[in-house]
Amino acid sequence: MAHHILGPKWGRYYVGPIQMAVCYGVVIANALLGGQCLKAMYLVMQPNGEMKLFEFVIIFGCLLLVLAQFPSFHSLRYINSFSLLLCLLYSASAAAASIYIGKGSNAPKKDYTIVGDQETRVFGIFNAMAIIATTYGNGIIPEIQATISAPVKGKMMKGLCMCYLVVIVTYFTVAITGYWAFGNKANGFIFTNFLNAETGHYLVPTWFIFLVNLFTVLQLSAVAVVYLQPINDILESVISDPTKKEFSIRNAIPRLVVRSLFVVAATIVAAMLPFFGDVNSLLGAFGFIPLDFVLPVVFFNFTFKPSKKSFIFWINTVIAVVFSCLGVSAMVAAVRQIIIDANTYKLFADV
């Protein structure tokens, strides 16, 4: 769309790179979170185990290495369906566990005050907005898929409504119950709160911890290969020979090498910088805010050219300006938080 509406350079040098950075950033974030889940499962089996987080990130990366070889989006259709089921399962499990802990006799003390000085709070607000943008930005995929066949407008609306329904049911349920149960101690990865840091004992049955992390690992692996696929398609359009069959040696070997290199690189970055919340906020600020909230209204004004006296022109202009400013502020906040965490933790930190 950027190529046809704004010109080839906008598509090639602005929108395209942002889209690819977002897709690859999601793969990195999922590799990190997958490693954290595997570590949680390991600690259930071996409470005094000595394996580090980066080792589990590498193990998860090996799983991605296999799944990344699926040749196309179409070949992932069953994985996508399974992923949705897992998403609903582990979200329901997380919410149920938070309620169980919050109502239990050993419930942690709840403190809902906002911590930090004025500067930390302000940057925290922008950081949170970027994470929210990342959450809702996932609506891009069903919206694009809806444009494949007519009627596009009706299918796009159905796709977005379905996507937002799933987001609200999953994210909001976990966020509300988690914050109610743990207050300002609620972690970005809520499962870590199920372990009492003071006593070292789990607040829910250990089999539950193992099972819910298993659900999450499987779902994260599915999401990661979906977001890796657009990068694969672009690269393979350059390195593949369209006159040869898809699984010919000429096409299969380069595909295997390139996909494997990208997964290995993402795994190394995730193992080096284990800050999941920070990665999420940077993704939202750099990618999802401009892609979801700025470019669509700019495209509308350029394509349909509404009168500069009309309401639709000015509301679109205001949305573009406000969210551009928000994106810049959120990016500063995200980079600031990464710098703070980088000073707190060393590379390959076991967090």
N, C-alpha and C positions, 0 to 999 in steps of 0.2 A: 504493500500500500504506500509506503514511504517513497519507494522507487517511482511509482506512477503518479503520485500526487505532488510530492515535493521535489522530485528529481532523483536521478540515479545516485548521485553522491550522498544524498541523505540516507538512502537505503543501504548503501555499501559501507559508508564510513561512520554512520551514527546509529541508526536503528539496528542494523544487523549485528554489529559488535556488542551492543547492549543485550540483545536477545541471547546471543551465544554466551556472554558472561553470566547472565542470569541462569541459563540452563546448566552451565558448568559449576556455578556457585551452589546450586541445589544439590548437584552430585557430591560436591565436597562436604556440604553440611550433612547430607544423609550418611556419608561414609563415617563422619565423626559420631553422629548419633547412633548409628549401627554399632560402632565400636563400644560406645558407652553401654548399650543394651547387652552386648555379649559379655562385657565385664561384669555387669550386674548378675547375669546368669551364672557366670563362673564363681562369683563370691557366694552365691547361694550354695553351690556344690562344695566350694573350698573357701570357707570364711577367712582362713589365714593365708590364702594364696598370694604369691609374689609376682604374678604376671602384671605388666603395666598396661595402661590404656592404649598406648600406641601399638602394642602387639595385637590387641583386639581389633583396632582399626585396620591393621594389615590383613587380619583374617577375614574381616568383612569385605575388604578390597578384593580378596581372592574370590569370594562369592560373586561380587560384581563383575569380575573378570570373565567369569563363565556366562553370566546372564547377558553381558554386553554384546555377546556374539549373535543374539537374535537379530535376523537381518533387517526387519522393518517394523513400523508401527503396527501393521496388521498382524504380525506374528506375536505381538504382545497382548492381543485382545483378551485372552484368558487370564493372563497375569494381571491385567487391569481390573477385571471383575473380581478376582481373588483379593486384590489390593483393597478394593472398596469394602469388602466384607471384613477384612482384617482391621481396617481403619475404624469401622464401627465397633468391632469387638474390643479393641484395646482402649478406645475412648470411653466406652461404657464401663470397662473394667477400672480404668483410672478414676472415673467419677464415683463409682461404687466404693472403691477403696478409700477415697478421700472422705466420703460420708461416714464410712465404717470407722475410720480413724478419728474423725472429728467428734463422733458421738461416743467413742470408747472411753473407758476409765483412765487410760494412759494417753489421752489426747494431748498433743503439745500445746503449750501456752500460746494463745492467739494474740498477736499484736498487729493492728491494722494501721498504725501510724506510718507516715511516709518518711523514710530515713534519708539522711544526707543534708548537706547545706543547700543554699538557694541555687548555686551553679549546677550542682549534681542533679537537683530536681528538674531544672529547666532542660538540661541535656537529656535527662531520662525521659521526659515527655516526647522529645523529637525522636529519640531512640525507639520508644514504644510505637509511635506512629509509623515508623519505617517497618517494624515487625508486623503491624496490622496490615500494612500494604502488601507485605509478602504473603500473608495469610490469604487475603482476598484476591491476590494476583493470580492464584491458580485458576481462576475463571477464564483465563486466556485460552487454555487448551480446549475445553468443550465449546467455547465460542468459535474458535477457528475450525474445529471439526464440523460444526454446524453449517459452515459455508460450502461444504463439499457438494451438496445437492439441494435443489429447491424444495419447498419455499424457505429461503435463507433466513428471512426476518423472524418467522415463527419459530424455527428450529433454534436460532440463536437465543431467543428469549427463554425457550424451554431449557436449553443447556445451561444458561446462566442461573435460572431459578433453581434447577436441580443442584448445581454446584454450590450456590449460596446456602441452600437448605442443608446440605451435608456439612458445610463449614460451620454453620450456626449450631447444628446438633452436636458436632464433635468438639470444635475449639471452645465454644462458649460453655458447654457443659463442663468440660475439664477445667477451664479457667475459673468459673464461678465456684465449683465445689472445691477446687484446689486452694483458692485464696481463702475461702471460708474455713477450711480445715487448718491451714498453716499460716495464714496472715502474710506479713511481709517477708516471712522466711520461705515462702513458696518459690521453688526453683523453676528455671526455665524448662527443665526436664523434670516434670513433677514426680516421676518414679523415684528419684533420688531422695525425696522427702519421706518415702515409706521406710527408710532406715533411720532409727534414732541415733544421731551422731554422738550423743553423750554416752549411751549405754552400749551401742554397737548391736542392738537387737532390732529385728524387723517388727514393724507395727501391724503387719498383716502376715498370714501364713506364707512360709517360704515357697511352697508350690505355686502360690498365686503370683509371687514375684517372678518366678521362673517362666511361668506360662505367659504372662502379660508382656514380658520382654521378648519372648519368642515371637509373639504376634507382631510386635513392633519391628523386630529384625526383618521378618519376612515382608512386611509392608514397605519398609524403607528400601529394601532391595528392589522391589517392584517400581517404586517411585523414581529411584535413581536411574534405572535403565530407560524409563520413559523420557526423562529430561535429557538423557545422553543421546537419544535417538536423533533429534534435529542436528546436533553437531556431527554425528556420524553421516547423516544424509548429505550435508554440505561437503564434508571432506571427501566422501566417496564419489560425489559427482565430479571431483577433480582427479582422483587417483584411479577410478575404475574405467574399464573399457566397455562402453555400451554395446559393442558388437559381440562381446563374449557373454556366455551365460553367467547368471548370478553366482553359482557355486563352482565355476571354473577356477583352475589354479591361478590364472592371471588376475582374477578379482578376489578370490577367497584369501590369498596370502596377504596382499596389501590391507584388506579389510581387517584381518586378524591382528596385524602388526599395529595399525593406526589406533584401533579401538583399545587394544591392550595398553599402548603407551598413554592414552588419555586417562584410562582408569588408574594406572600406576601413579601418574602425576597427581591426580585428585586425592588418592590415598595418602601419598607422602605429605601433601599440604594439610590434609585433615589431621594426620598424626602429629605434625609439627605445631599446629596452632589449634589446640582443643578448646575453642571458645564458641560454642554453638549459638548462643544468643547473639553474640557480636556478628557472626557471619550472617545470621538472619536479618539483622537490622541493616547491615551494609547492602545486602541483596535488595531489600526494600527501597532503600534510599537511592541506590545507583540504578536499579533496574525496574522494579515493579511500579514505582511512583510515576516515572516518565512514560512507561509503556501503557499503563492502565488509566492514568488520570490526566495526562498532559496531551500526548499525541492523538488520542481519539477525537478530542474536541477541536484540535488544530486541523486534523484531517477533514472534519465536518465543515468547518468554516472555509477551508480552501476548496473543497469539492462542490458544496452547494451554494457558496457565496451569498449567505443571507445579508440583507440590508444592514448597514452599520447602525441604523436607527432601531433595528429590531431587538427584541428581548433575547432571542436565542443567540444572536451574535455576541452580545455583551456577557451573557451568563457563561458562554463557552470561553470567552476571553478571560473572564475573572477566574474561572476554574483553572485554566492553563497557567495564569500568573501565580495564583495562590499555591498551587501544587508544585510549581517550579521552585518557588521560594522555600516551600516545605521540604522538597527533595534535597536542596542544597544544605539547609539547616540540619536535616536528618543525617546527611552524609558526614557533615562535620562532627555531629554527635557520635555517629557510629565509629568513625576513625579515632576519635578521642577515647572511646571506651576500649577499643582494641589496644591502643597505646597503654592505657592504664592497666589492662589485664596482662599485656606483654611484659610490663615491668613487675607484675606480681608473680607471673609464672614464667618458667624457662621453656625453651623449645622441647617438644616431646614430653610435656608435663603430664603427670599422672593425676588427673583431676576427676 
